[in-house]
Amino acid sequence: MPSAARAYTALPQRTRSTRVRVVPGRESQSLSAGARRAALFIMLLVVAFALLGFVRVGLTAATVNTAVATESLSAQVDDMRSYAASLEVQESTLANPAYVRSVASERLGMVMPGSSAVLDLGMDAVRYNDAGMLSLSSSLTAVSQG
């Protein structure tokens, strides 16, 4: 029966490797301090001009957006002014007493107080029989004959 204990195998002994030795490199030929400062100054100038360019583009875009918004608002103001003028004309028309009288008489069939009107009902279709009572058949005959 197999054993529950793990089987360990012995690893072969490693021999120590030789030590790593750091070899100093040659000193690189670098720029002089003045040349380094000049290169740094030129890089700073390039970065500054790039930032100025970005700021200018951003301000130009903001100016254009503001101009477009201003034009839109100006158009809306002009529309509202013309609408207000048309409302003033309509208000003066509706406040005119002559207009109110004409609408009341023509559209609504109203008359001024104290005036009289004649109402023509046309032909009287009611007929009476010989006994003086209303006759439906005579009335219908009169209506049908016109």
Secondary structure, DSSP 8 states (H G I E B T S, - for coil): ---SS---------------------------HHHHHHHHHHHHHHHHHHHHHHHHHHHHHHHHHHHHHHHHHHHHHHHHHHHHHHHHHHHHHHH-HHHHHHHHHHTS----TT--------S----B-TTSSB-HHHHHHHHHH-
